[in-house]
Amino acid sequence: MSYRKVSIWKTVDWLTILLYIIMVTAGWFSICGASYEYDSLGWFNPSGRPGSQLVWIGLSFVLIFVIMMLDSDFYNVFSYLIYAIIVLLLIATIFLAPDIKGSHSWLVLGPLRLQPAEFAKFATALSIAKLMSSYGFSLTKSRDLMLVLLLIFLPLLCILLQKEMGSALVFLAFLFVLYREGMTGYILLTGLCAMTFFVISMKYSDVTLGITPLGELIVLSITQALVIFLAYIMQNDNLLVKILLALTAGAVLVAYFLSLFIPINFVWIVIGTIAASSCYLIYLSIKQWVWHYMLVILFAILSISFLYSVDYVFDEMLKPHQQMRIKVTLGLENDPSGAGYNVNQSKIAIGSGGLMGKGFLNGTQTKLKYVPEQDTDFIFCTVGEEEGFLGASAVLILFAIFIIRLINLAEKQKTLFARVYGYGVASIFFFHLLINIGMVTGITPVIGIPLPFFSYGGSSLWGFTILLFIFLRLDASRKER
Amino acid sequence: MKTNRKYPLENRRYIIIGAVIATAVIFVIRLFYLQIIDNEYKTWADSNAFLKKTLYPSRGMIYDRSGRLLVYNQPAYDVMLIMREIQPFDTLDLCHTLNITKVQFDKRIADIKDRRQNPGYSSYVPQVFMNQLSAQDYGVLQEKLYKFPGFYIQNRTLREYEYPNAAHLLGNIGEVNKRDIENDNYYVQADYSGRSGVERSYENVLRGEKGVEILLRDAHGRTQGKYENGRHDVNPVSGKNITLSVDIDLQAYGEMLMQNKIGSIVMIEPSTGEILCMVSAPSFNPNTLVGRQRGRNHALLEKDPLKPLFDRTMMGAYPPGSTFKPAMGLIYLQEGVITEDTYYSCTFGYPVLGKPACHGHASPLSLIPALSTSCNSYFCWGLRDMIDSRRRYATVQEGLDTWKNHLVSMGYGYRLGVDLPGEKAGYIPNSKTYDKLYNGRWSSSTIISVAIGQGEVLATPLQICNMGAEIANRGYFYTPHIVRNIQDGEIDATYTGRRYSGIERSHYESIAEGMRAAVTGGTCRGAALPDIAVCGKTGTSENPHGKDHSVFMGFAPYEKPQVAISVLVEQAGFGATYAVPIAKLMLQKYFSGEIAPENKYIEDRIINTVIMPRNVL
């Protein structure tokens, strides 16, 4: 037991708490907007959605009090135990949970429904913080890296088995933490490229510009841009970049001019520029004896082969109904009762908000129940429709400030445990923001995960509250000793 | 990106912060585009709203095994209303059109708004105002509908039954409840789904797929045509038709024989496991559970003390009585307890205990006469020799569990897995049951009545008939099933695989011979047919609540069997009195299609017999 010299409430980071209160309050008003009807039960009736969210919020403050009153060492000491309990709960959920609209992720206890997946986030963050702060741990040892990945992928797999793809993918956010702690950035870059390339080549697989397949063109252009970028950050050679840019621009201009007279498949032009750039880099690496350039070339080769193997596997090896299922899952196929229609409705709701919005409770698109899941995953529609561009941007800026604040707090930590945990918290919030707003505005595929503090639901609110306040508790103890 | 020393890890925070800022900026740009630059979304939302209209598919039809139509659809019309769109109108005119009073009208509106009764209520979403309008009322209302803004008509399909028979197995459809809606995205409030019988077990095949039509509406609620010329519309897909294995003539004949009696008849084709008829008496006309009178009639049937809604063929569990003896014989033979030539004595009862009692016949006797005369003692001796002797099993518990395992592989003790909802498992005790009951101290004498199908043993008439099919096949059965064919589909593979009991074929030959002897010169002479070699076993199932149940299990012909049958008449006394003649008539109907003139008097006698338990009448 450490002797506490200063009151916890004097050392805690009040700015973050203020941001939390603002977001929870704004979230509650959005839920009122999303579930409002002229003849509804009233906002404070606990059987309506605003009313029950109010109950969850009230109970969150009880949780916060408990978290703050516990000793900060408690979280360090019990992290593995908490993790083990939650993983067992996740496994039990796979078998015990009833089928609720295709998902097996809810534990039903009488009138109460709990989603253990929401609580797995803080438990996993605690356990990887504990592991990575243990003596002699290093991400460069493959055994240690495997252990961290095991801690991340175990809950991910359990949640996948509960048929909750969105909640499972959230655990990939911990890769940011690993990156901060020394994992090579190429893993993140490779993963990001693979996902982006896959989605783009699927999304535009049937679209052509003239005789140029659009999906391939976009992917190859990104590849060429990255080749130039990588070459630059490796050697900091301005001349090299200028040469490569000039080469690309020249090739595109010539090709564009020619395409006015004869049809040209731009894919071959881009592949040509990539090949030419590669040859130039090979020449340089031999001449200057800089083997790093070889990595860039490897990246180019892998990107191109990835693109064409995805196309090949998808078109030749999968049956049409399997292709369809993947496309619908990614939200790429416009299926009127499914994903495509929903995103369209969501865009209409946001788009109709305009600059100032229609005003609180005056939204019509969300009221008419055109937007699916309007008070859970698609809650941002209500913000967009009722509060307009100004309100929606404010919410985004609030989130950005909040996440950056968390990152800065994490950097200030004196213990490795607290820093890793802090990065875990920031990464989870960032991932949720990225996927949720991306989905609602039609940028990323439809993957249903909640918007922290805004989406309706006790489990998710409590999950995020615990996640955040354990970090604030750890941070408070930094100053008190 | 770099991992060299000049570039400390701490600086990686700027890359992560950069990614956060970049994401926020991209989203703000996207919002700017959606909300300020692009006016398309705004126009749609301001002047138009979507009306998603569900197009209901027609439900699959149901045919009998020879292709006769049993169940089809009739149109019905629900009056829907959207509260928010109602504008002042002539209430009396509407009431008049719909044949209701103003008081009823006000009450209905209040009920719709009452969230305790109607939890999913929303003033923006169509609510059912009145369901199942007749075609005439629909016609009148349709013409006046323009006067009542906010009211709509939704087409539905109801079921119509061609025959007044087979109510239990066909089942019926009714409105979905709250749980159905929560568990299956397909349903919305006021949808119909199969509630019982084939309608329920094949719901996913019969219901088809809903279509959707997306219409544009202006601010006044008038439809302005299709959204993007119907590019996003989906046509409904009709449900698939299914063909049952049931022969409706046989079913109807069985129901006629069972009138004014309580009980069941089940017939199975052993070579496929297809159920030919499944009569549960008392029954009801399936047409009474259609339409607006459904609720009232259902309540009446529920209250009836004879429980007509209860499908006795698979939900009723009875002591199988002597129909259990063939199974006992098989187990004893397989375990080497007896051979076909083992003789046991009988002194008008089981000599060891003096009970259960038995009737007069030669003594000692071997297996085949024991089956044909239905000797109780023989099978009691068998159980004693099997489980009390320590030569075979180390403990009496092990002996009984071996016994149970054989019965389970014959289809007793667990649900057979018929494709109808609500099947019961029956009951076969294991050693733990008796350890608990008798504190671990028991022997064959304690539990002797299970050897003759009494005591703790329970079986459904479907299981009893299935046993007949298994003996007919000399050692295996197919899981009994009621659906023979699904349009453009296949029936579940579990219904096409043989389930072997694990007992040798030669033992089945002995048992079949015994059952044949019971018809030629034993207890079920009354089931004999002139040109068909019927095999059978009577049973008298002791009933603690009243008179014994009369039971029969059999199959025919002896060689190359085509049908297995079980008949059970509750509280009718000896098996030979009612169950045997009913089985005879059913078999003759099955083989010849009609009843021979010399058997007409039996038919008349059965039809005119009333056997109702005293405590009901």
Contacts between the chains, C-beta under 8 A, distances in Angstrom:
chain1	res1	chain2	res2	distance
A	37	B	122	6.2
A	37	B	123	5.9
A	37	B	124	7.2
A	38	B	84	7.7
A	38	B	123	6.6
A	39	B	113	7.3
A	39	B	123	5.9
A	41	B	115	7.1
A	98	B	183	7.6
A	99	B	183	6.1
A	100	B	182	6.7
A	100	B	183	7.1
A	101	B	182	7.7
A	101	B	183	7.8
A	101	B	185	5.5
A	102	B	185	7.3
A	176	B	16	6.1
A	179	B	12	6.5
A	179	B	16	7.5
A	180	B	9	6.9
A	180	B	12	5.2
A	180	B	13	6.7
A	180	B	16	6.5
A	181	B	9	7.0
A	182	B	3	7.5
A	182	B	9	5.5
A	184	B	3	5.9
A	185	B	1	4.5
A	185	B	2	8.0
A	185	B	3	7.8
A	185	B	12	7.8
A	185	B	15	7.7
A	186	B	1	7.5
A	189	B	1	7.5
A	230	B	1	7.9
A	233	B	1	5.6
A	233	B	2	7.2
A	234	B	2	7.9
A	334	B	232	7.1
A	336	B	212	5.8
A	336	B	214	6.5
A	336	B	232	4.0
A	336	B	233	7.0
A	336	B	234	5.8
A	337	B	212	5.8
A	337	B	234	7.0
A	341	B	232	6.5
A	345	B	50	7.6
A	347	B	34	6.1
A	347	B	41	5.8
A	348	B	41	4.8
A	348	B	44	5.4
A	348	B	45	5.1
A	349	B	45	7.0
A	350	B	31	7.1
A	350	B	34	5.3
A	350	B	35	6.4
A	350	B	41	7.4
A	351	B	34	4.6
A	351	B	35	5.9
A	351	B	38	6.3
A	351	B	40	7.4
A	351	B	41	2.6
A	351	B	42	5.6
A	351	B	44	8.0
A	351	B	45	6.8
A	352	B	41	6.0
A	352	B	42	5.1
A	352	B	44	7.5
A	352	B	45	3.2
A	352	B	46	6.6
A	353	B	35	5.4
A	354	B	35	5.7
A	354	B	36	7.0
A	354	B	42	6.3
A	355	B	35	6.8
A	355	B	36	5.9
A	364	B	45	7.1
A	364	B	49	7.2
A	365	B	45	5.3
A	365	B	49	7.6
A	367	B	124	6.5
A	368	B	49	5.9
A	368	B	124	5.4
A	369	B	122	7.0
A	369	B	124	6.1
A	369	B	125	6.5
A	370	B	49	7.2
A	370	B	50	5.8
A	370	B	52	8.0
A	384	B	31	7.0
A	384	B	34	7.8
A	384	B	35	6.8
A	388	B	35	6.5
A	389	B	31	5.6
A	389	B	32	6.3
A	389	B	35	4.3
A	389	B	36	5.8
A	392	B	31	5.2
A	392	B	35	7.4
A	393	B	28	5.0
A	393	B	31	6.1
A	396	B	24	5.1
A	396	B	27	5.3
A	396	B	28	5.8
A	396	B	31	7.6
A	397	B	24	6.6
A	397	B	28	7.8
A	399	B	24	7.1
A	400	B	20	5.7
A	400	B	21	6.3
A	400	B	23	7.8
A	400	B	24	4.0
A	403	B	20	5.1
A	404	B	17	5.5
A	404	B	20	6.0
A	404	B	21	7.6
A	407	B	13	5.7
A	407	B	16	6.3
A	407	B	17	5.8
A	407	B	20	7.6
A	408	B	13	7.9
A	411	B	10	7.0
A	411	B	13	5.7
A	426	B	16	7.8
A	430	B	19	7.7
A	430	B	20	5.8
A	430	B	23	7.5
A	433	B	23	7.0
A	434	B	23	5.5
A	437	B	27	5.1
A	438	B	27	7.6
A	441	B	27	6.6
A	441	B	30	4.8
A	441	B	31	6.8
A	441	B	34	6.5
A	443	B	26	7.6
A	443	B	27	7.9
A	443	B	30	6.2
